[in-house]
Amino acid sequence: MTFSPEWLAAFFAGVSLLGAVFGYFGSRSVAYRAFRLEWTREVLNWGGKAVDSLSVAHTFAKHGFEIGEVGERKRKSILADISSLADRGRFFFENKPHGRFGIEKPTAYRGIRPDLLTYLIRAYQALENLPSGMKSENISEQIFEQKRQFVSELQRIVDTRWLSKRANYKVQKATL
């Protein structure tokens, strides 16, 4: 069996085109996975800082703080950290549009805030309500619960099962 040069040229052109198509879609898949990994890394870095601030707020409310200017300055610093982290979270998680809800606000604040950011805001509000120089088991527990909800929601969003699978991590059996 003999093949004409035109037929061979067409065959190899088709093979090249098929290779280009597979290469294009393969590189898009690699680029997507690389983007997702980088996004996850950035979100976890932000989330880690948020957990740190929530832990400080919880401890601050549980054990009280120095009465006076020093204590108030520390509380305001913690409040500023939580507020900043909530706003920085908007870089990753946008509000869901909800009709005209919040239309008078700047674009990043229109609509319904994601639960993840709501947990930060609730912790902020709880610490803001802590009486000056006092400790409060109730407020401490409110902040602790917001931290637990935040961690659970963040874990769901970044899909730690996906990360564990990629890292080949196996859950160890608990021993009691």
N, C-alpha and C positions, 0 to 999 in steps of 0.2 A: 504494500500500500504506500503510495507516495502522497505527500502533502504539498500543495502549491505554496509558494512564498507568501501570497496574499492571505491564505487561510492561516498559516502559522503566525503571521503578523497580527491578524485579527484575534487569534486565540491568546497570544501573549498580551495583547492590549486588554483583553477581557480579564485575564488573570491579574494584570497590574491594577486595573480599575477595582476589581474585587478586593485586592490587597489594600488599596487606598481607602476603600469604604470601611473595611474591618479596622484598619489603623486609626481612622478618624473616630469611630465609635469607641474603640479601645482607649484612645488617649482621652476622650471625653470622660470615660468612666474613671480613669486614673485621676484626672483633674478634679472630678467631683469628690472622690474619696479624699484627696489631699485637702481640698477646701473644707470638707466636713470635719476632718481631723483638726485643722487649724482653728476653725470656728469653735469646735468643742474645747480645744485647749484654751482659747480666749474666754469662753463662757465659764469654764471651770476656774480659771484664774480670778475672774470677777466674782464668781460665786464663793470662792474661798475667802476672799476679802469680806464679802457680805457676812459669811458665817462668823468670821473673826469679830466683826463689829457687833453682830447680834449676841455673841457670847459675852463680850465686854458689857453690853447693855444689860444682859441678864444678870451678870455678877454684880454690876453696879446697883441694880434695883434690889437684888436679894440681900446685899450686905450693907446697903446705905452708903453714904458718902459724907465727906467733911462738910460741915455747915459753913456757909460763907462763900466768898468770892472764888476760892480755889475749887471747891466742890461744884459750884455752878459752872465755872469755866470748863471743867472736865465733862460735866453732863452736856453742855452745849457742843463740846468737841465731838462727843459720841453721836449726838443728834445730827451734827453736820456730816459726819462720816456716813451714817445711814441714809440721810437725804441724798448725798452725792452718789452713793451706790445705787439708790433707786433710780436716779436720773441716768446714771451710766448704764443701767440695765436696759434703758430705752434704746440704746444703740443696738441691742441684740433682739429685743422683744417689743414690737410695736403694739399700740392699742388696737383693739378690734373696732372698726367703724360700727356705729350704732345709730342709724338715722342722723338726726341733727344734734345728738347728745354731745355736748362740749364744743359745738361749732364756734363758739365765741373764744375758745382757747387757742393757743399756738398749736400747730399741726401735731407735734409729738404728744400732746396731751388730750387730743380729741378722741372720743369713743370710750370704750370700756378697757380699763387697765388689765393687763394679764395678772392672773393669780400670783405668780412668782413675785411681781413687784408689789402687789397688795400686801403680801406678808411683811415686806420691809416697811411699808407705810404704817401698817398696824403696830409694828414694834416701835416705830418712831413715835407714834401717837401715845402708846402706853408709857414710854419713858418720859415723854413730854408732860404727862399727867402725874409723874412721881413728885410728891411734895418735897420741897427743898430740904435737904439734909436728912431725909427720912429713908428708911428701907421699907419695902412692901412685898410681902410674899405673893399677894394677888397680882401685882404688876410684874413681878419677877416671873411668875408662872405664865402670864399672858405673853411675855416676850419669849420665854422658852418654847411655848406652843407655836408661836409664829416661826421660830427658828426650825423647829421640827417639820412644819409644813413646807417651809422654804427648801430645806434639804431634800425632802421627799419629792417635791415638784421639780427641782433642779435635776435630781437623779432620773426622773421620768423623761424630762426634756432631752438630756444629753444621751439617754439610753445607755446606761452603764452596762447592760448586757452586751450591746454592740461593742463597747470598748473592751470588756472582759474577753469576749470572743476573739477580737483582734490581737489582744495581748496574750492569748492562750492561757488565761487565768481560769483556774478551776476552783469553785467554792469548796472550802474545806468543811468536813463534817464537824459539827459542834460537839464538844465533849463536855459533859456536865459532871 
